[in-house]
Amino acid sequence: MALQDLQTILTDIKNRKFKPFYFLYGEEAFFIDQISDYIEDNVLTEEERGFNQMTLYGRDVSVEDIVSNAKRYPMMAERQVIIVKEAQDLSRTIEKLVSYAENPQPTTLLVVCYKYKKLDKRKKLYKALNKEGVLFEGKKLYDNQISPWIIRTLKSQGYGITQKASHMLAEFLGSDLGKVSNELNKLKLILPKGIEITPEHIEENIGISKDFNNFELQNAIGEKNKLKAHRIINYFSQNPKDNPIVLTSALLFSFFSKLLQVHSLSNINDKSVATALGISPYFSKDYITAARNYSMRDASQAISLLRVMDLKSKGVDSNAIPSGDLLKEFLVKIMD
C-alpha cells in the first residue's frame, strides 16, 4: 500500500537512512510533493544548502544534465541533494538514467519527481531503481479513502476529528488531497492542538453547512425523512453555486449503487456492510437503515431516475430546469 510506503520513506529519512536515488512517480502529486518537500527541508542544514542543494526542472534540462550534476562531489558536506521537478517532461528520454541508476553516486541524494506518469516495470530503469534506490508510486485515493486519510493525517499532527466532520470535508472537497490539506492547515492555524474538530468547527471556519449538505441529504433520503430532505433541497436551491447538482447526483448515484451491494449480502450487519462497501463501520447503520426503506427494485429505480435527472440538468431533451426542481421531482418519485 502506497501510504505505508510513504510513511516508511519519511521515517527512514528522518532517521538519516538515505538512499542515493528516489524516483517518485504516479497520479497523486500530493504524495510525491510530500516526500520531495521533506527531503528539501530536512536532509541538509541551512548552511549546507547554499552549495549542495539544487532544484532542476524537466523542461529546462536533459537527462545528461541531471547525471552530470549528480556526479559532482559535495562541498564541505557529507552529501548533496538534487531535486528534479516536473521530470515527466523528460518521459521520452528518461530511460537514459539507467546507467546512473545502476551505479549512483553515494554522496548524492537524487530525487526525481515524475508526476502523472508510470514507469514500465519491464524496462531496465525500473529494475535498476528497484535494486539501488527508492521507487515510490503515488496512487490516487478512492473516494471512500479520503475520510480515513483525513482522520489519520490529523491524528499524526495531534488533532482529532469526528467521523461526521471528516465525512463533511471529504464530501465537500472531493479527492484533491492538495485542496483538502490546505483546508486542514487553515483549521490547524485557528484551532488549538489536541482539540477534536467537529461539524461546528467546519461550518464556522470553512463554510460548509453542518445541517445542509449532501451528506445530510443522503441520510435524510436513507431514513425517508421527507421534511428534512426537502429542507436541504430548498437550501440547495437558494445556494446553487455552493451545492452543484452534479455533485449531489453523483453522491446519490454512489449511495444507491452501494445499497444494491448491501441487498446482495447474505448476512447484513455492521461488519459485513463495512467490508463490502469499503467504509467505516460507523456509517454501516446508515446503509442498513436505507436497505430497510428501499428494496433492491427501489434502489435500481432510483439509479435510473438519477441518470435521467443528470441528463436533464445538462439540458438533454429538456429546457433549462432549475436544479432544485429536478431534485424535488426525484424525491417525490422515490420517497412517496
Secondary structure, DSSP 4 states (H G I P E B T S, - for coil): -HHHHHHHHHHHHHTT---SEEEEEES-HHHHHHHHHHHHHHSS-HHHHHHHEEEEETTT--HHHHHHHHTSPPSSSS-EEEEEESGGGGTTTGGGGHHHHHS--TTEEEEEEEET----TTSHHHHHHHHHSEEEE-PPPPHHHHHHHHHHHHHHTT-EE-HHHHHHHHHHHTT-HHHHHHHHHHHHHHSPTTPEE-HHHHHHHH---SSSSHHHHHHHHHTT-HHHHHHHHHHHHH-TTTS-HHHHHHHHHHHHHHHHHHHT-SS-SHHHHHHHHT--GGGHHHHHHHHHHS-HHHHHHHHHHHHHHHHHHTTTTS----HHHHHHHHHHHHH-
